[in-house]
Amino acid sequence: MQQVIDKLNKDKKEQWPEFFDAISKELAELKYNLTEKLPIKSKLLSEIVKYVFIAGGKRLRPALCFLSAKATGGVTDKHLVLAELTELIHTASLVHDDIIDSAHLRRGEETVNSLWNDKISVITGDFLFGQASVKLGELENTEIVKIYANVLSDLCDGEIEQYSSKFDTKISWEKYLHKSTAKTASLFAAACKSAAILNNQSLEDIKLANNFGLYLGIAFQIVDDTLDFTSNSTELGKAVASDLKQGIITAPTLFALSASDDRAKQIQVLIESRFNEREEDFKKAINLVIELEGCKKAAMMAKEYIEKANASLSFVKDRTFHTYLTSVGDYVLSRLN
Amino acid sequence: MQQVIDKLNKDKKEQWPEFFDAISKELAELKYNLTEKLPIKSKLLSEIVKYVFIAGGKRLRPALCFLSAKATGGVTDKHLVLAELTELIHTASLVHDDIIDSAHLRRGEETVNSLWNDKISVITGDFLFGQASVKLGELENTEIVKIYANVLSDLCDGEIEQYSSKFDTKISWEKYLHKSTAKTASLFAAACKSAAILNNQSLEDIKLANNFGLYLGIAFQIVDDTLDFTSNSTELGKAVASDLKQGIITAPTLFALSASDDRAKQIQVLIESRFNEREEDFKKAINLVIELEGCKKAAMMAKEYIEKANASLSFVKDRTFHTYLTSVGDYVLSRLN
């Protein structure tokens, strides 16, 4: 196990965009707290938690906490706690999602359920949720408790909506956006909003910080859903179009389904027949989504949400951090290039 | 599904001890809130949640909230929320535990993972934990947020300790009691303590309310562990000695293992060999635990904890509710008869 962790540490060259430089000290402290300071009595769980946090992504959500904090007066000790609990909740939900989706790979690394098993994944996710609650208690702020409680409720709603609408080609845009908000944007919004609350900003500015995170989060989810079609499996760290294969209808497919073209009907039939369980029918559906410009239109939609996010940035008086927060949106969109 | 729920409603004749009469109105409201008022958008999840709450037990933890509230000034709207979140957390942890333990029966009814599957159980548990967080936010009390955050952390610690010490016959009493506190007594203590906090009791009385719940909870767990050996499978609603079969060493086995008798060594060898995967070796181990008076000694130990619980009841000035709370301990012990 130690070898796996060492290898991960070595492999994860942190190729972060520039705005991360402004918060590198805070992110380093966060990483230390997540990998070294959680109170874990079991050796097995300690190894697993290290594994997930070292394997784990770019820490965009904590970065939003820190940038929003710096943009509204500075990073306090409470912002460090906020960033930590935000990442704990995100990671816990991924660990449980991977059970629900029977996922074997995430970001190119084996999932906890794949390396260990589903039971261990249940415990690991529950542990991380539990630690997030402890951190939430440390904040001693009833407003933020409510915000994050709603995030937890939203995360689960999003997962249920996704699970119960598989292979449903009649899913509406409203439902897709609601699910994306619940699964992703709600936590982005909470991170930005709560950072502003901890810095005692005005109600109007707190609302703007919330909207910035919300729209950014929706854009992030649309980009993720688009990458699922356009990236190769090495870039994705998992199989191409794994969402579609599971029957999860996302923005590119929705755009393709609504095209005034006979091929839209073909996609519908392919999805509803669950690709007749044939790889070639699945590949045909992917190609039709791309041919009907589903990905191009989804990318445009993501761009519009980033513009809405940036239009909320008037809560940031500091020019430097205004620029940094704008560049978060640029970064989210740049993943499509 | 509706038929299953109707049948459960009919079968569950509520044979509650007398102290429940004093809080029947509150318990009815709680049941209504749990089965009819949770905000559930998915039809499937709505059915599952109804199933678990109608199948679900005597509501001893909410009863402790209500009795502690009445004993310290009365039941407020916040106590109703407290009772609800307490039962939500308890139920969520059972749903996830049943995945971890691959349990097919609980209280004579099929588990969620058995009737549906593990994925659905993960979502259901997460939903219930999420709703508990929302209720916790509604209380607007940072002290209680901290208490329940620690309960969540404890529940998970207890489950991990149990999972990682299976078939370990060297497990100490300290570890067993710690696990029992984490898995069970911590939530009992939180319920009593928080009810007293909401009624603005003195620090000393809050501590006593905590200790009452704590010792009662430990006794409850020891009784549960003893019933696992002494009840038949109909009474248990699951297989006899299912803990031992899974390698979980509880009070009766610990007492038997520490007997100055050759048979103690025999039990040790049987457990460490995992009963050689033979039913007769497993049955031999059960009989040896009973022969060496493991259950009798465990029952004595439970009684001692009930005495410690009752010794903490000086926070209750009202004679009627002092009597009611004492009778909770009697009820816990009466399950052994």
Interface residues (C-beta under 8 A of the other chain):
Chain A: P39 K41 S42 K43 L44 L45 H96 I99 I100 S102 D118 K119 V122 I123 G125 D126 F127 F129 G130 Q131 S133 V134 L136 G137 E138 E140 N141 T142 V145 K146 Y148 A149 N150 L152 S153 L155 C156 D157 E159 I160 E161 Y163 S164
Chain B: P39 K41 S42 K43 L44 L45 H96 I99 I100 S102 D118 K119 V122 I123 G125 D126 F127 F129 G130 Q131 S133 V134 L136 G137 E138 E140 N141 T142 V145 K146 Y148 A149 N150 L152 S153 L155 C156 D157 E159 I160 E161 Y163 S164
